[in-house]
Amino acid sequence: MVFTPSGRIPGGKLAELLGAWRASGRPSSRVLAGTLRQLVLDGRLPPGTRLPAERDLADALSVSRTLIARALDQLREENFVASRRGAGSWVRLPRSSAGDGHGGWYPDPELVNLAVATPGAPPELGPAADRARVRLVEHVSDHGYQPMGLPGLRAAIAETYSRRGLPTTPDQILVTNGGHHAFALVLRMLVSPGERVLVEHPTYPNTLEALRSLNITPVAVPMVATGWDVEQLAATLRQAAPRLAFLIPDFQNPTGFRLDTEGRHRLAHALRRTCTTAVVDETLVDIDLTDEEPPPPMGALSDRVITVGSASKSFWGGLRLGWIRASEEFVQRAVAGRAAVDLGSPVLEQLLLHELLGDAPAVLRRRREETAARRDDLVAAVAEHLPHWTFRLPDGGLSLWCDIGAPVSSRLAVVAEQHGVRIAPGARFSVFGALERRIRLPFTLPGPQLAEAVRRLAAAAAALPERSEADGWHGPVA
């Protein structure tokens, strides 16, 4: 795939994205090239982006122009940068990676991939697919476009909400091409370029990408040691007056926190008082690893809530199906607006998801048992190989949010690739490109793969240069 040059990123902005790329160590063209490569693979430096002139970038980074030239030469050799006389240099992806996505999505058989927190398909998928194929015959005689989604699937999804205490009709459900697509549709409907959207910090990286793509300003409310500071969140709603809030109260990605019942009532009150609409992401709501009574859905506490759901974590990401749960009036508006971006979701996949929802009790019971076991395997591996890393044991979700003890996560991600493991550094989850002390470690792979990944990660950590005690780094890890 060939990418043509597009907008140029200013040197100062690129320096901000690079963060503490050299930390306290000596500047190195190899380290700079590796950090730039990681920005491309993470999707934070999209293909086609024009790079600053060498002199401008050297000034922004306070390094020599020779160092910049060497780093770019290395990236050209690896096909991560292309250049043309008179047009400068721009970002590209190697042919083996182009078209396969970014942010750690593209496959590499040599790497253990911990950048994606999505489990594989359940064993019930095959039989459900066979049943769906039989039912497909009922639909092949019509045009196949289903802008709202198949009626049977919408009824099944509505029933899941009703069982959780949020009465819902099929007309309140819009089937989408994944949960992220659902959020993008809502964003296009409710927010204009230049307006503000409140987000948790850290938050799901693709949410931030969606905001940036529409020139929408994220307003970050930091997560605290116990989860949400609802008082600060309410104050931000009053003071910043965001057009929309995006929240993940059920096993927040990446921290794993779940907002309790009292906190939900206080949040619902804040939304009503400020007349703020909230998009509540329930992608991980089914991955509950406790035996406790779950808190009520946010949609049951406030009519200011639009709920987004997804099949990706509960069933399989390959289905690429999600949904919006909102008022009938909003769903009708969303259907009308959807025509600007797509005309509906695939019929066969919808039939397959409908079948899986019929098997949901068994599928989700097995999913939770498997996830709990893998979480314990990952915790044991980190305790053995990276004992100075700390984290809170999550009650649900699919990942650990680790404090690695020093602001080196982006550098560690670069070195980790060289040791055969791919990770998502904390900066990917940050509005500001910060969180360099953090790394998200998913527990979605089988236990032996997780143990091997952590062993490789420990070797990568040991390969980082020693840091001073003042920086919070206590030397390589054996």
N, C-alpha and C positions, 0 to 999 in steps of 0.2 A: 504494500500500500504506500502510495506517495502522498505526502502532506505538503501543501503549499504554504508559504509564509503567511501568517496572519498578524494580529496585533503584537507589538513589541512590549515586553515586560521591562519596566524601569529597573536600573541597577539596584536602587534602594529597596524595591519590592522583592527582587530576587534574593538580596542579602537577608531580608526578613524571613523569607521562606527557608533559606539555608540554615538559619538559626545558629546554634553554637557548633558549627560544622568542624571547627578545629579545636574547640574547647581550650584547654590550657596548653595543648601540644603545639609543635612547630607547624606552620602552614605547609601543606603538601598538595601537589597537583593530583596525586593519586586519591587522597581523601576527598578533595573537592570534586573530582570526577565521580567518585563513588556516591557522594551525597547528592549531586545533581542527577545521577542515574536513578537513585532512590526516589527523588521527587517525581521523575517521569513515571516510574513504575507504580508509585502511589496515586498517580492521577492529579497531583498538585501542580504539575507543570505539563499541561496538555500538549499533545503533538500539534505542531503548526505554530507554537508560540515562538516569536522572534526573540532572540537573546540580545542583551545589551552589547554594545561594542566592547571589545576587549579592554580598551582604556577605561571606559565607564565602569565596567564591572570590577576592574582592578582597583579603581578609586573607591567604589562602594564597599569592597571587602578589605581595603587597606593591605593589599598584597601586590606583588610585582606583576607586570603585564606578561612576563615570561611564564609565570606560574599559571596564569589564566590560559595562555596559548597552549601549554602542555596539557592541561586538563581537557580543553576542547579537542585537541588532537586525539587524545585517548578516546573520547566519546565519539568522534567521527569514525575511528577505527572499529568501534563497537556498533556503529550505525544508530547511535542515539542522538546524534547531531548531524545535520546536513548544512552545507554552505554553498553559496554561489556569489561570484564576483558582482558587486553592486547591490546585492540583496542581503548580505550579511549571513548570519547563521540562525538556524531555527531547530526546534526540537522535533524529533521523529521517533518512531519505534522500529526496531529491527523487524524484518519480514516475519520472523518466527513468532513475534509478539503482536504485531499489528493485527487488528481485527479481533483479537481475543480479549479485549478489555484492558482495564488497568486496576490499580489498587490491589494487586496480588491475585487477580482473577485468572490470568492466563496460565496454562498448565506448563509444568517443567518436571519431567520424571526424575531429575536429579535432586529436586528440592522437596523437603517436607514443608507443606504450606500451612502456616499458622496465621496467615493474614486474612483468612476467610472463616467467619464463625457461622458456618451452616452445615448441618449434618447431612449424611447420605439418605437415600430413600429407604423407607421401611419395607420389610418383606411383603406386606400386603399390597404393594404397588402393582406387582405383576398380575395377580388375580383381579384387582380392581380395573386394570387396563383391559383385560379380556372382557369383563362385563361392560365396560364403557364402549368398546368397539362394537359389541352387539347392539347397544342402544344408539350408536351413531347412525344406523340405518334409518331411524325415525326422522333424521334431520337432513339427509342428503338431498331430498327433493326440493328444499327451499333454498333461499339465497345464502344462508349461513351467517348473516350479520346479526349480532346480538348486542346492541349498544348498551343495554342495561345488564345483560347477562341472562343465562338460561333461567326461566322461572323456577324450575325445580331446585337449582343450586341456590338461588336467592332465598327460597323458602327454607332450605336447610341451614344456610348461614344465619338467617333471621332467628331460627329456632335456637341456635347456640347462644345468642344474646338473651333471648327470653329465659332460657334455663339459668342464666347467670344473674337474673334479676333486672334485666333491661328489656322490657317488652318491645318487640320489634316486628314489623310486618315486612314481607318481601319487597314492598314498594319503597322501603327505607334502605334498601341495599343496592349498591352499584358495583358490579364485578369489574375489576381492573386487571391490568397486566403486571401484577405485583403490588406490594405495599408502597414501594417508592413511587410507582406510577400514580397510585392513589393520592399521595401527598402532592406530587407535581400538578395533578389536576386541580386540587383544592387551591394550591398556591396561585395558579394562573387565574382562577376565578376571583380570588379575594384580595390579592396583593398586587400593587403596581410597582414598577421600578422606582427605587429611591425610598420606598416605605420600609418600616422596620418589622422584624419578626423576632419574638423572644425565643431563645433556645437555652437548654441546660448546657453547662460547661463542665466536663466534656459532653459531646453528643455524637450521634451517628454521622460519620463523615459524609455520606452521600446527601444528607439533608443540607449540609453546608454547601456542597457543590451545586445543589438545586437553587439555593438562595443566590449564590454568586452568579450563576448563569443568567439570572433574571435581574441582576444589579439590585438585589434586595439586601438591606443591611441587617445582619444578625445582631441581636442584643443579648449578650451572654449573662446568665445568672449562675454563679459557681455552685457546684455541688459541694457539700461539706462532709465532714467525717461521718456524720450520721445519715447522710442522704440529702434531702432537700431542706433549705432554709425557707420555709413557706412565707415567713414574714418579709424576708428580703425579696422573694419573688413577687409578693403582693405590692411591695413598695416600687419595684421596677415596673410593674404593670401601670401603676399610677403615674410615675414620673416620666417614663419613656413613651407611654401610650402607643405600644406596638399595634400594628394592624392585625396581628395574629400571634399566637403562641404555639410552639411545637414542643410537646412533652411526651416522655416515655415513663409513665408511673409504674409499669409492671416490668421489673427486672431490667432497669435502665441500661441501655447500651452506651458505654462499655462498663459502667460501675457495678451493675448487678443489683442495685437497690430497688426495693419496692415500697412505694408510698403507702403508709398505713391509713386506716379508715378515718381517723381524726384529721390527718393531713389532707386527705381528699376533700373532706367537708370544708376545711379552711380554704383550700385552693378553689373549690367551686364558688365559695362566697366571694373570693377576690375576683374571679372572672365575672360574676354577676355585677359587682359594684363598679368595675371598670368597663363593663360592656365589651369585654374581650372574648373573641372566639378562639377556642383552643383546638388544635388537631392533636388528638391523643393516639399515639402509636401503641397498639397492642400486639405487635408482631410476636413478642416473647411470652405472652400471657399464659400459654399452655405449658411452658417449661417451668412448672412450679415443683421444686424439689422438697417441699415441706409437707407436713400433714395438717397444717393449720387451715382454718376457714379463711378463704381469700377475701380481701376487701371488696366492696361493691365496685362495679365499673364506673368510671368517671362520668359516662354518659347518663347514668341513672341519677346523678347528683346535680346535673346542670344541663339546661337546654342550650348552653353556649358551647357544647362539645360536639365535635365531628370526630368519629372514631375511624381509625384506619386499621385494617387487619391484613393478614398474609398467610399463605399456605407454606411459606418457605421454611420456617423453623419447625412447625408442627408436623409437616408432612415431607415436602421436598422442594428445594429451590428450583429444580428443573421444570416444575409446573408453570412458573411465572404467572401466578394468579394471586390477586389480593382483592380487597374490597373497601368501599366506603360505607359506613353506617351513619346516616344523618336523617334529617326530616325529609318527608316526601317531597316538599317544595324544593329543598336544596338538591336532592337527587335528580329531580327533573331538570333543574338548571344545569347540573353537571353533565347530564346526558346531552343536552343541547350544546354545551361548550366543548364536549369531548370530540366532536366532529372536526375540530381544528387540528387535533393531533393524532387521532386514530378512530376506527369505526367499530371497535368491540374486541372482545377477547376470543381466542380460539375455542371452537365448540368441543373438540375432542378432549382438550385439557379440562374444560368445565365439567364434562361428563365424568371424567376420571376423578376430579376433586369431589364431585357429588358422591361417587361410590366410596371414596376414602372417608368422607364425613360419616357415612353409614357404619364404617368400621372404627370410628374415632375412639371409642372407649378402649379397645384393645391396642390400637396404634399408639395412643398417647400414654397409656400405662407402660408399654414397652419402651417408648421414647424416654420417659422420665427415669425409668430404672437404668437404662443404658447411659443416660446423661449423668446421673448421680455417680455411677461406677467410674465413668471416664473423668469426672471432676475429681474424684478421690485419687485416681491414678496420676492425674496431672499435679495435684497437690503434693503427693508423695515424691514425684520426680523433682519438683522444684525444691522441696525440702532437702533432698539428697544432694542435688548438683548446684543449686543456687540458694544456699541457706540464708544469705543476707537479704534476699528479696522478700518484701512483705506484701500482704494483700488481705482483704477481708473475704472470708468464705461466703460466697453468695448463696442465697436461698433459692435461686432459680436463674434462668438465663443460660448462657452457653460459654461464658468466659470469666477469667480472673483479670482483675485490673491491678497490675503489679507496680509497686514502687521499687525501682531498681537501685535506688540509693545514690544516684548522681544524674546530672542532666546530660545523658549521653545516648538516649534511645535512638535518635536518628543515625548516629554514628554506629551504634550497635547493629541496627538494621542492615547497614551497608556491609559490615564485617560478617554478619550472620549469613548473608547470601553466599559469601565465599566459603562458609562452612556447611552449606547445604540445607539451610532452613530459612524460610521467609516469614517475617513478622511485620506487624503494623505498629510503627512507633507512635508514641503518645501525641505527637504533633498532628497526626491525621485526624484526631478527634477534637482538636482545639480550634476555636474561632480565631485565635491570635497566632497560631503556629508555635505555641508554648507546650507545656506538659512534657518536657524532655526527660523528666524523671519517671515517666510512666510507659508501660507497654501492656497491650491487651494480649492475653494468651487464651485462645479458645480451647475448650475440651470437647471438640466434636470428632476427633479422630480416635481410632482404637487405641487402647492403652499402650501396647508396644510401640506404636508410632509416636505417641506423645512422649514416652520415655526417651526414645531416640532423638526426638526434636529438642527436648530440654538438654540432653547430653551435648548435642551440637551447639546449642545456644550457650551453654556454659563454656565450651571451648572458644566460641566467638568472644564472650566476655573476657576470657583470660587473655585473648589476643589484643584487646584494647590497651593503649598505653596507660601506665599507672597515673593516677590522679592524686592530688594532695589531699590530706585530711580536711583542709579548709573547704575543698570542693565537695566533701561528703563521699569521696571514693576511697576505698581502703585497699586498692591494689587489685591485681588480677585474681580471678576465682579459679581454683584448681578444679 
